[in-house]
Amino acid sequence: MTLRHIRIFLEVCEQDCHVTRAAEALHMTQPAVTLAIQEMEGYYGVKLFERIGRRLRITEAGVRLRESGGHIIELFDRMEKGLRNWDALGVLRVGASLTIGSQLMPGYVKAFRQKYPDMEVQVTVATSSQLEQKILDNTLDFALMEGVVHTPSIVAEAYMEDRLAVLCPADGPFRPGQVISQETFRAQPLLLREHGSGTRETFERAVGQAGFSVTPTWEAMSNRALLNAVIGGLGICVLSARIAAGDVARGRVAEVTVEGLDFTRHFRIIHHRDKFLTPAARDFMDLCRRYESEHPEEAWEGH
C-alpha cells in the first residue's frame, strides 16, 4: 500500500468512479488503474467500489478511505513543498551584538525580506561572548558581532570597518576634535559597556596596548544609557562612532581624540566551520557585506 495507490484511488473518485477517465488523467492504462484498486482492496480486505449495473459506485469503506487518503496526500504534498523550498520558506536564525542588532539588523532584515518574503528570520541580540556560545550550540546559523573570535572552530570574516569614539559632554572642558593626553583621559570618569561586549573588548585591548587599564565609573549594556549619562555631564564614554553620529551632529556630545590610542575595529560575520550554510543564509551574509555601500544615506542613531 503506497502513496501511488492512494493517488490512483483518489483520481478514480475525482472522475466520478470512472476508471477510464482516471487512467487518462493519470497517463496510465485502464488495466493498471484497475489492478491498483484491486491491490488496495486485497490489502485491506474490503471493497472500495461496487458495480451496480454498468457503473461503479463507492462503498462506505471507500468513502472513509477517500477522506483519510485526501488528508494524507495533502500532508505529504505540504511536507514535500516545504522541504524542496526550505531555503525560501524555512527559518533563518541570526545573532547580532547590541550595536549591530540595534542599528544595522533592522535594515538587513527588511532588505532580506524583499527577496525572501516567506522566510522567517529569527534574530537574537546578545553579547559577543554569548553569540559565540550560541554558534557552538548550533542555536544560531550565523551571527554578526563586534569582538574577536576566541574559538578555533568558529570562522570569522571582517565585513565592515568601525571605530570607537571618545565622547564628552558638549558643555564640558574639552572642545570637539581636541586631542587629549592619555593621562588626562585616565583622570576622567569613564562610562563603558559591560564585560563580554565587543565594544568593551576593543577598548580594553587598545588601553592594554598602551600599557594601562581603567576602572569605569559606569558600566551598562545600553548604548543609549551611556550617551544620556554623557549628555548629563556624568563623564566620558567610548562607543561606536556610528552609534553616536546623531548626537555628535546635533551638538549633544563632543568627540575628542586620545593621543596614542587606536580604537579601530571591524564588524564580523561568524559561523561554525562545520555549519552547512543554505543559499538563503549566504545571501543574507552577502547583503551585509554590500549594505553600507548600497545604503550610504541611512543615519545612525544611538539606542
N, C-alpha and C positions, 0 to 999 in steps of 0.2 A: 504494500500500500504506500504510494508515494504522492508527492505534490502533483506530479503529472496526472495521476489517476483523478485527483480531486479537480484539477483544472478541466479535464475532459468531461467529468460528470457535471460540473457547473455549466459548461458550454452547452451540453445537451439540455439542461434545464432552461438555459437562456434562449435556446432555439425552440422553446415550447415542446420539448421532448421529441424533437425531430432529429434523428441520428444523422441523416444525410446532410442536412444543413449544418449541423455541428461539425461534421467531418470536413466540409468545405471551409468553414470558418477557421478550423484548426490546421488546415492544409494536411489532412490525414485521409486515409482511405476509410470507407464505411466499416469494413470488417475490423480494422484496427480500433476504431471507436467502440464497436460492439464488444470486442474482446476485453478492452479496458473495463467496461461496465460489468461484464461477466466476472472478471477477476476481483473486482470490488465486492460483488455480491457473494462470491465464493469465500472471500477473506472474512467477511462479517457474518455470513450465514443468513442473510436477509435478502429480500427482493427490493430493489430500489425503483424499478419500473415494472408495470404490468401491462400486458397488451389487452385492450378491450376493443374488439372489432379490429379496425385497421390502424388504430392509434395507440401509442404508448402513453400511459398516464403515470405520474409519480406516486409512489406509495407513501404511507406515513413515515416509514423509515427513511425514505428518500427526502422527504421534507425536512426531517431532523438533520440529515447529513448536509442538505443544502444550506441550512442556517449555520451550522458549525463550520462547514467547509468554507463558506464565504468569509467568516471571521479569520480562519486560519490563513487563507490566501492573502487577505488584506494585511494581516500582521507580518507575514513573510515578505510581501512586497514592500511594506514600510521599512522593515529591517534592512532589506537589500538596498533600498534607495538611500537610507541613512548611512550605511557602510560605504557604498560606492561614492557617495557625495560627502563623506565625512569632512573632507577638507573645506567644504563650503558651508556645511550645516552643523558642524560639531562645536566643540568648546575649546577656546584658546585661553590658557592660564598664564597670565603675565604678571610679573612682580616689578615694583619700582620703589626706589628710595624716595624719601619725602620730597626733596627738591624736584626731582623728575616727576614724581607722581602728582604733585600739586600744580606744576607749571606746564609740563610737556605732555603728560599722558592723556589728558582730555582731548588735545588736538590730534594726537596719534590715533586714538580710538575712533574719533569722528572721521578722520581720513580713511582709516582701515574699513570702516563700515560701508563706505561708498563702493568698495569692491566686493566686500563680503557681508551683504546686508542680513543674511540669515545666520551668521555665525555669532555665537555668544562669546564675548570677551570678558573673562573674569579677572579683575585687577586686584592685586594685593599690594598695599603700600606699607613698607616696613623699613627697618634699618638695614644697612648693608650686610651686617653680620647675620641678621635673621634671613635675609634673602639667600645668602649662601647656603644656609642650613635647609631652606625650603627646596633649593635646587638639588641638594644631596638627597633629600627625602622624596624627590620626584612629585612634589605637590605644586610645582611650577614648571612650565615648559621652558621658559627663559625669563630673564629679568634685566632691568636697566638700573644701574647703580653708579654711585659717585666714587666709592672707595676702590681699593685694590683687592684682588682676589687672594685668599690665603690657602686655598685648597688645590692641590695639583690636578685633581680630576675635573675641575671646572675650567672651561675655556672662557677667556675674556678678550673682548675686542674693543679698543677705544674707538668711539664713533663720533664724539663731539668734544671740542675743547671748551674748557670753562676755567674760571679763576675765582678765587675768593677775594672779596673786597673788605677792607678795613673801614668800618662805618662809625662816624662820630655824630654827636648831637649837632644840629645845624647852628645853634647859638653857643657852641662850646668854644674851647680855647684854640681849636685848630681850623685853619682855612681849607676850603675844598681844594684838593690837589696838593696840599702841603706834604712834604717829605719829613717824617719824624724819625728820631733815632730809636734803636731797639730799647735803650734804657727808658726813654720817655714812654714808649709803648707798654713796657712791662709795668710801669708805675700806674697805669690806668685801670679802673675797674673793668674787667673783661667779662663779656656775656657770650657764652659759647653754646653750641649744640651739644647734645648728650654723647657719652661714650657709646661706640658702636655705629655711629653715623659716619658716612663718608666724609662729610664736612669736617667733623672733629678729627678724623684720622689724617686728613690733608693738613689741617692746622698743626697738629702735634708733630707731624713729620717735618714740616717747614721750620718750626721753632727748635725742634731737636737737632736739625742740621746746623742751626745757628748756635747751638750749644747751651740752650736754656729750656726751661719748662715754666708753665704758669699754672696757677690755681684760680679758676674762674670765680667771679662773684655770683654769677647766674649760670645755670645750665637749663636748657629747655629743649623739648622735641619740636617746638613750633617756631618756624622762621618768623612768623608774624609777631609772636610774643617777644622775640628778641628785638625786632625792629621797633616795636612800640616802646620797649624799655629804653632804647637809644633815643627815640624821639622825646621821651620823657626826661632825658638828661641823666640816666642812671649809669651810663658807662659806654664802652666801645664794644661792638660785636664784629664778628668775622663770618660773613655769609657769602654765598654765590653772588657775584656781581649782577647776574641776570635777575636774581630774586629781588635785589634792591634797586634795580634800574628805575622803576616808577617813583620810588621815594626820593632817590637822588635827583631825578629830573624835576620834581616838584619842590625841591629845596627843603624837604623834611629831614633829611640826614645829609651829612657831608662825607665824601670818600677821601681818605688820605692814603699815603704810601709809607710803609715802614722800610727804612733803609736796610738792604741786605736780606730781606725775606721774600722768597718766591712762593706764591700761593697758586701757581698754575696747576691745573689738574685736567682730567678727562672723564667724561661720562662713558660708561662701558656697557656693552651688551654681554651678558654671561649666560652660559648654559652648560649642562653636564656634557663631558666629552663623548659619552656613550648614548646621549639622548637622540632619538630619531626626531628630526625637525620636519614637520609637514611643509608642503609648499606654502600654505597659508602663514605658518609661523615665519618662514623665510621671507615672505612678502612683508610681514609686519616689521621684521628687523631691517629690511631694505628701506622701508618707509621711514624708519627712524634715522637712518643714515642720510637720507635726502631731505628730511623735513625742514631743517633750518634754511637750506638754500632755496627751497621751494616756497617757504612761508616767512620771508625776512620781515614782513610788515607786522608780525604778531608781537604784541607788547608783553613784557614780563612784569608781573605784579607779585609782591610778597604775600604769602599766606601763612 
